[in-house]
Structures are given as structure tokens and as C-alpha cells.
Amino acid sequence: MKKDMMQDTPAGNIKWMLSILVCICLLHSCDSYVEVEQPNSQLTGSAVFEDVGTVNAAMTGLYAKMRNNGVLAGNSTGGSLQLGWYADEFENYQAVGVNNFYNNTLFDGESVVGTIWNQSYRQIYEANAIIEGVTNSVSLPEASRNQFKGEALFVRALVHLYLVNLYGDVPYIKTTDPVQNSQVSRMASATVYENIIADLEEAQALLPETYITAERVRPNRFAAMAVLARAYLYTGAYAEASDAASAVINSPLYTWETDLDKVFLKASTTTIWQFMPNAAGTNTSEGGLYIFVTGPPTTVGLRADFVNAFAANDQRKVKWVKAVTAGTNTWYHAFKYKQRIATASSLEYSVVLRLAEQYLIRAEARAKQGELTNAKQDLNLIRNTAGLGNTTAVNADEIVAEVLNQRRFELFSEFGHRFFDLKRTAQLNTVLPLSKPGWNANDALWPLPATELIANPNLNPQNTGY
């Protein structure tokens, strides 16, 4: 393996992150993720974190990296596509090469497995650099220090949340110390979750309720609460999950949208947090990746069995799925995002967190606590917006089952929700073998990249089966 690939990892050589100051100097806009040329003046480490503008540039630069690379990227190496293939949402139409995600044949040298690991820890390390820098700053205003630290804590927790669900026990990195990070060991998943929750609780206390940008591209307190609600749900802390989701739902910043065509527009009132495109007029990577206008597709489409599983009158199938026909053949693609190419001005941003998930979290958490009437009320909001009648579920188990069913059709193609839902409810090994011949029980976890285990043996043992 090439030396520079090992240097990109937390276990290999964390000196990579010493270049963060160069990265900061390459960005200057507080409202945009657009990359710009390096300014004339160079910044040193201490100066970067004494100036609101340069710290702001570091923060927006970090979001640009998250948008373009790693588990939250909407492109061909991002988590949404790979996890849609890995579970039972996407069909593979690639004509060349073996698709190890679609075939469930991952191995420790799979390039995208390594890329997602490496990019995730790059982002975590950069968040840590911002946390340390603003904490040690002597001249940043307190409000700015709190804002930046809260955002960086939010990023650190969110990325670790994906890592622990993909790889199982993982290191929780909280420092920029290269020696310490080169020797880290894997941490029990329960302890990883404790750290995630602690970071999010601190983040929501530091962040303001209002957005600092007009288009919800910087997280506020409720973005942290939204991820906290998910973390609580995943760990079975149902009362806390319900309370966190309620805090988001009850905020006047968010208004339920009954028009499904408006949910993924950049000004949607149900958006909690989204990524701004990299240039004016550009839309989402997801739109460019998923939409095709002639068949057969060359990369990805929705599985026919998934499309056929929608209820006949489900408006999400009408609005968020599109069929492309040639002769007797029909293919389907996700159509939540409508824009495949650039427009005069950007119409759609990549939505990472939105209100529907919070209603579904609260519905499930309420049902688990025996609050059946309130649970059905939340569930019916989702169903009714989709053009479906009220649920016929009666008891808690039936309500939870229907919540999970609605999550499948509401959150498809969005950052792996389907895979994570099957995993946390112990249904992977009963559901996926029905449509995925290559599936086996060890596939619940991805392998750690082989290069990481070589660079840092403390990360051993490898996940079972790899």
C-alpha cells in the first residue's frame, strides 16, 4: 500500500492534519462552501483561531469536505449509494467490475471501505483541531467560540455515529496529538455511544436556536438535538429520544410540509440541516447520480421489488420515484431531488437532517413507552402526507412495525437509514437474504481497512468474517 494512503489515517500518520492551516487559507466565505484561491496573506496556527473570519472559513471548509467525501457525500463513493446497494434499495447497473457492496462481498482491501474510514477520521481530526483552537483562543468573542465549538462537537459526534454503525467498535478520537492517535485502540460500541451523546449534549448547549445563515447550512441547537434523538433511539433510551425529537418538532423554526414536491427544495420548512452546493447554480450530487433520462441506466436505479412494495396510492411513489421506459423494459430512479444538472440558481441542497425523521423517531419511542395514541398521531402525520389513511395498528408491536415500514418508504436513498434500521432491530438476517443471495450474518459490520491494522496493530482484532 502506498505510503501516502497510510498517512491519511488516524492510526497511520496523523501529521496529515498539520496541513489544516493550509486548508483554512484556501477558504474564506462564511456563507458558502465554494473553494477559492489562496489569499495573499498566510496565517499561522495561533492567528487562525484568533479571528472569526478564519475560523469560520475552517468550519465551512469542513462542511465542504463532508459534502464531497465520506459517508455523508452524495456522490458515487458516498454512504447513501453504497448503503443503498448494500441493503435492498438500489439495483446495480454497472457494466464493468465487481460491485462488492451490491454483492455483499466486502473485504479488508475494498477501496471504498477504506475511503469512508479515512475521510471520516480526517473530518473528525479537523473538527478536533477546531475544538482545540477555539478553546485555547484568547481573543474570540464568547458567542463565536461557543458557536464554532458547538458545530465541531456536532460534526465529531455525527461522523462517529456512522462509524460505529458501520464498523462496530471504533476509536473515538478527541485529540490532535499524533502520537496518541497513532496508537489508539477500538472502543466498545456502548462507550462510543456514550461519547457521541456527551458531545451532542454539549453541542446543543453551546449552539444557538437560530441559524447563523439563511439557508440552514450551518447546524443550530436543533440539528444537534435531531442527531441526539437518533442516538437515543439507537441505544434504546426511548424517553430521551422522544424528548429530543419533541424539542425539534415543537420549534417554530420548522413547519410541516404537505406538498411532497417541496420537501427537498433548498428553502423547505422541514429541513433541519443541509449541505450547500459547491457553486452557484449547482444542485445536489444525489440528483446527478440517481437521475437518468434514458435506459438502461449505467450506474444505479431503484430495485423493482422495492418500488413494487409501495402501497398503490402512496404519493411518495408518485412524487419521489420515476420510471424510465424503453420498449418493454422499465427502470426506476430516486426522484426526491428533481435537478440532474445545473440551473440558473441552485434549487436543491443535499438535506442531511429533516423533520420527518423526528416524527418517526418520536412515534417509535412513544410506542415503546406505551404512549400508543400519541405514537399513532405522529405515525399518521407521515402516512396522511403520503396519501395513506390512518394506521390500523393497535398494540405497541404493531405500531413499531408500521413505523419501521414507513421509515423504509420515507427515508429511502438517504444516508443508509434502511440498513441501520434493519440492523438495530435485528432484522438484517431475516430480511436481506430474501433479496440478497450474497448476504451472511457477518455482513452486519464492514471490515476495518487492512492498511489500518498494519499501521496500528492496536486496532485488532479484525471484524469476524474478514
Secondary structure, DSSP 8 states (H G I E B T S, - for coil): --HHHHHTSTTT-GGGGGGHHHHHHT---SS--------SS---HHHHTT-HHHHHHHHHHHHHHHHHSSTT--STTSHHHHHHHHTTSEEE---SS--TTTTT---TT-HHHHHHHHHHHHHHHHHHHHHHHHHH-SSS-HHHHHHHHHHHHHHHHHHHHHHHHHHSSB-------HHHHTT---B-HHHHHHHHHHHHHHHHHHS-SS-SSTTS-S--HHHHHHHHHHHHHHTT-HHHHHHHHHHHHT-TT------GGGTTSTT-TTEEEEE--SSTT---HHHHHH--SSSS-SSEEE-HHHHHTS-TT-HHHHHHEEEEEETTEEEEEE-SS--SS--SS----EEEEEHHHHHHHHHHHHHHTT-HHHHHHHHHHHHHHTT-------SHHHHHHHHHHHHHHHSTTSTTHHHHHHHHTT-HHHHGGGT-TT--GGGGS----HHHHHH-GGG-S--TT-
